[in-house]
Amino acid sequence: MNALRILSIALASSLATASLAPLAQAHNHGGASQAQPVGDIVAVASGAGQFNTLVAAVQAAGLVETLQGPGPFTVFAPTDAAFAALPAGTVEDLLKPENKDRLVAVLTYHVVAGKVTAEQVVGLDKATTVNGADVRIATSGEGVTVNGARVVSADVMASNGVIHVIDQVILPPAN
């Protein structure tokens, strides 16, 4: 975990100038216009302070350029706490160069092509991820879940898509 912490700290330090404003934008229930998003998916996630592990994994997987591209993308983004809840050694194992394909599979399972806002998500029962596999979406009086992971914050806007914060890392089905 030390290598991951060092990588996360270095990454957070190098991206400290990224804006935190997009995280303050919650799902808009009142119909008023939201402020223009500041930064792409990677910049918004980097500046939020709660996605250091996710951003480090995106870097290790070589997906930074892709997620900085025009998109649009919808990212179901697990927090650092979600990664910490995985069994001991899981993150370190995924970050090893020899496991890059597995890491890419896990990360792309958190991404849907297109910008799918919370208003649209609640009308879905599944979505096809960039990984190629579907995620299950369930809506109840208690909120929205994606493969059982609870959406804790929705519609964090980025210039090239939207982030929905989830409380668990979701894993793709075994091939």
Helices and strands as residue ranges (DSSP letters): H 2-14, G 21-24, H 41-48, H 52-61, H 64-68, E 73-78, H 80-84, H 90-94, G 97-99, H 100-108, E 111-113, H 118-121, E 126-128, E 134-140, E 143-146, E 149-158, E 161-166
